[in-house]
């Protein structure tokens, strides 16, 4: 299970957990594993974490460009992850937009 109010950071994703420890309040990722990705996204819907510490989410979401604007239309974002311990979350996510790849991530507890 995640740590309530935990902030997990990895090379390609950051995950914030709400005060109950039962929802991801914020998930941030990139289109591709690059220093300057073409697109970035932030999911702030409140993604439920099940009793086994797993996340499975797929929904259209706002996507940002490097210039700071938002893409017209909302491409689908898919996230599948698991809190393997109170201090680590691993998984895969993908922004379903041309040129974007599925990205594996491993984020460790930074604060919380």
N, C-alpha and C positions, 0 to 999 in steps of 0.2 A: 504493500500500500504506500502511496505517496505521503510525504510529510506535509501537514497543513501549512499553508503559506510558504511552501518551498519554492525556490527558484532554481531550475536545472538548466545548465548551459552546456552546449556542445559546439562542435565546429560548424555545424550546419543548421542547428535548431536551438531554440530556447523554449522552455516549458515552465509556466507558472501555475501553481496549484492554489485553489481558494482556501478559505479559513477552515472549511469542514474536512478537507483532504479527500473529498469525494468527487470533485470536478477539476478539470484543467480550465483555469480562467483565461489563459492566453497561450497560444502556440504560434511561434514565429519561424518561418522557413524561407528558403530560396528556391528559385526555379532549377538551377544547376549548381553543382558543387564548384563554384568559381569565386575568385576574389571579388569580382564585380558582376554579380548575377544580373541577367536581363530583367527578372521580375522578383519581387518579394511579396510575402503575404503574412497577415496576422489574423488568426482565428480567435475571436473573442466571444463566441457563442456560449461558452460553458460546456465543455465536452465531458460527459459522464465517465467516471472511472469505475469499472465493475468491482465486485468483491475480491476478484483474483488480481486486481491491479492492472487490468488491461483496458486499452482505449481502442475503439474502432469507430471512425467517423468519416463520412463522405457527404459533401454538400457543396453547392456553389458558394463562392466566397469572393470578396473584393481582393483585387490584386494591384499592387503598386509598381510603377515603372521607376527606373533610375532617376528620371527627371522630377519625380515627386507627384506625378498625376496617377489617376486610377484608370485601369483599363475599362473600356466600354464592355458591358456584359460581365457576367460573373463566372469565370471558369471553375470547374469542380476541383476541390482539394480533397485528397484521400489521406487519412492518417491511420496507421495501425502500429500500436506501441504497447509496451509492458513495463511497469515499474518492477525491475528485477530485484530491487532492494529499496529501502527508504532513501538511499542516497544516489540512485541511478535509474535512468529510464532509457530503454533501447527500443528502436523500431524503424519503420520506413514511412516516408510520406511522399506524395507526388502532387504537383500542380499540373492538372491536365490541360496543357497548352502546348502548341507546337514548339519543339525544341527543348522542352523541359523533361527531365529524367526522374525516375524514382530514386530517392536518396535515402540511404541507411544513415541513421544517426545514433549517437551514444552521448547522452547528456548527464552530467554529474551535478549533484547538489552543490550550489554555490553559497546559498544563504537560506535560512529558514529554521 
